[in-house]
């Protein structure tokens, strides 16, 4: 069974361009699934039923796993069984019609436009790190970037003269994202005045955003930065890097942007992933209706 998982992951990495990080997550999901099964079930996967797979997912739910993790576990299983079917190792794919139960659906954490503005203005422009942090937050929100996309952004990805970024997303897929003039100005200020001082003895570092040691910033450091600023501002919830991306999409949708355009800017392969923001917008409309309609 370990050999089958290895072949599956090789196929995903080579043929589908799956990132190593996602491949590691798939491997962990499948190993947890196999550990859940009995020896007899592991020996003959064709005997499995959909109910057993749901049992595995529900066990994870009882263990306190997040809805996103449960949904990814289901995707891992579905991809694995599709691979086995395509390779002729299983006659039928019993996971083909399985969807995530609606009870796993959760709405992303969205910051209000006012709270986003407070967060963007929180870093002080009187310090180098404050100017760097403001450029980071501004770019993440203005372009809807994943934190991994931000930390991997290199100088040759910036095309401010043409008002766009070239972003490398999941599966090493590239997309062009428009960038506003004000955001480009904020980042350019950092590049011209702050970055050279942070660069120090590493002049060849291609990444845009650097630490005080001249090394590329990490995902964990940006997570910590947003958490610290959010705490100082007493922002609601627990804002994290993805909150800015979620807010970017939700605010665009609320302002009337087409869902398909938002999908392209976010780099979603499937429009169904982007449609979660329609649920957020519907929730906002219900709140407005309840607050202001005389018969609500």
Beta strands, then each sheet from edge to edge (+ up, - down):
strand 1: 158-159
strand 2: 164-168
strand 3: 174-178
sheet 1: 1+ 2- 3+
end
